[in-house]
Amino acid sequence: LAALAENSSLTGAATQLPVSLAGGAMAWLHTDLPLAADWERGWGLQVAGQGMKVSAWLGKRLVGRLWLPSEMRPRMAAGADDRMVLPAAWLREAGGKLHLLLESVGNQPAGEVSGLEFTPDI
């Protein structure tokens, strides 16, 4: 999947949120996060939407997976179900390149990612 993410970022087109996908459909979102010599903190990523599974990759490293609210979402016991931390060391190693694999997990309505919020991690 990491290789597919890298390859699809070379041929992708610009898009705007919200991104809606029919049940079972998949798509990649790519972004470059800023890096600076004095930057030592990671980023927090919060995802808004419903009916999607979102897998985050920094370069070739899988960072984590979020299940947005839907009937198909497994029961989560701990942690926040809409956010993850993007570690600074992994982000530098990836040259700031973040790849998000979106997978629509429901049938009705279509899955949607309506927002992405990046905040400096404390």
C-alpha positions as CSV (number, residue, x, y, z in Angstrom):
1,L,0.0,0.0,0.0
2,A,2.9,2.4,0.7
3,A,4.1,2.0,-2.9
4,L,0.6,2.6,-4.2
5,A,0.3,5.8,-2.1
6,E,3.6,7.1,-3.5
7,N,2.7,6.2,-7.1
8,S,-0.8,7.7,-6.9
9,S,0.6,11.0,-5.5
10,L,2.5,11.5,-8.8
11,T,-0.7,11.2,-10.9
12,G,-3.3,12.7,-8.6
13,A,-5.4,15.8,-9.1
14,A,-6.3,18.6,-6.7
15,T,-9.5,18.1,-4.8
16,Q,-11.6,20.0,-2.2
17,L,-13.5,18.7,0.8
18,P,-15.9,17.2,1.3
19,V,-14.9,14.0,-0.4
20,S,-17.8,11.5,-0.8
21,L,-17.4,7.9,-1.9
22,A,-20.0,5.2,-2.6
23,G,-20.0,2.1,-0.4
24,G,-16.9,0.0,-1.0
25,A,-15.0,2.7,-2.9
26,M,-11.5,3.8,-2.1
27,A,-9.4,6.9,-2.8
28,W,-6.1,8.5,-1.8
29,L,-5.6,12.0,-0.5
30,H,-2.1,13.4,-0.4
31,T,-0.6,16.5,1.3
32,D,2.8,17.9,2.2
33,L,3.1,19.1,5.8
34,P,5.6,21.9,6.6
35,L,9.0,21.0,8.0
36,A,11.5,23.4,9.7
37,A,14.9,23.0,11.2
38,D,13.7,24.0,14.6
39,W,10.5,22.0,14.4
40,E,10.4,19.2,16.9
41,R,6.8,18.5,17.5
42,G,4.5,16.3,15.5
43,W,1.1,17.2,14.2
44,G,-2.3,16.2,15.5
45,L,-4.8,15.2,12.8
46,Q,-8.5,15.3,13.4
47,V,-10.9,14.0,10.7
48,A,-14.6,14.9,10.4
49,G,-17.1,12.9,8.5
50,Q,-19.0,9.6,8.5
51,G,-19.0,6.2,7.0
52,M,-15.2,6.1,6.2
53,K,-12.1,4.2,7.4
54,V,-9.1,6.5,7.1
55,S,-5.6,5.0,7.1
56,A,-2.7,7.5,7.4
57,W,0.8,6.9,6.0
58,L,3.9,9.0,6.4
59,G,6.2,7.9,3.6
60,K,6.2,4.1,3.8
61,R,5.1,3.9,7.5
62,L,1.5,3.2,8.5
63,V,0.8,5.7,11.3
64,G,-2.8,4.7,12.2
65,R,-6.3,4.1,11.2
66,L,-9.6,5.9,12.1
67,W,-13.1,4.6,11.7
68,L,-15.5,7.5,11.4
69,P,-19.1,7.0,12.7
70,S,-21.1,4.4,10.8
71,E,-23.1,1.2,11.3
72,M,-20.0,-0.8,10.2
73,R,-17.6,0.8,12.7
74,P,-16.2,-1.6,15.3
75,R,-16.6,-0.8,19.0
76,M,-13.6,1.2,20.2
77,A,-12.6,0.9,23.9
78,A,-10.1,3.7,24.3
79,G,-8.6,6.8,22.6
80,A,-10.2,9.3,20.4
81,D,-12.0,7.8,17.4
82,D,-11.5,10.9,15.1
83,R,-7.9,11.9,15.7
84,M,-4.3,10.7,15.6
85,V,-0.8,12.0,16.2
86,L,1.7,12.3,13.4
87,P,5.1,11.9,15.1
88,A,7.7,14.5,14.1
89,A,10.5,12.0,13.5
90,W,8.3,10.0,11.1
91,L,7.2,13.1,9.4
92,R,10.8,14.3,8.8
93,E,11.7,10.8,7.6
94,A,8.9,11.0,5.1
95,G,9.9,14.5,3.9
96,G,6.5,15.9,5.1
97,K,4.5,13.7,2.8
98,L,1.2,12.4,4.3
99,H,-1.0,9.9,2.4
100,L,-4.5,9.2,3.5
101,L,-6.3,6.1,2.2
102,L,-10.1,6.6,2.4
103,E,-12.4,3.6,2.3
104,S,-16.1,4.0,2.3
105,V,-17.4,1.3,4.7
106,G,-21.2,1.6,4.5
107,N,-23.8,1.3,1.8
108,Q,-26.2,4.1,2.6
109,P,-25.5,7.0,2.7
110,A,-22.2,7.4,0.9
111,G,-19.1,7.8,3.1
112,E,-17.8,11.3,3.5
113,V,-14.7,13.1,4.8
114,S,-15.9,16.6,5.4
115,G,-12.9,18.1,7.1
116,L,-9.3,17.6,8.1
117,E,-7.8,19.7,10.9
118,F,-4.0,19.8,11.5
119,T,-2.7,21.2,14.8
120,P,0.8,21.3,16.3
121,D,1.0,18.4,18.8
122,I,1.9,19.4,22.3
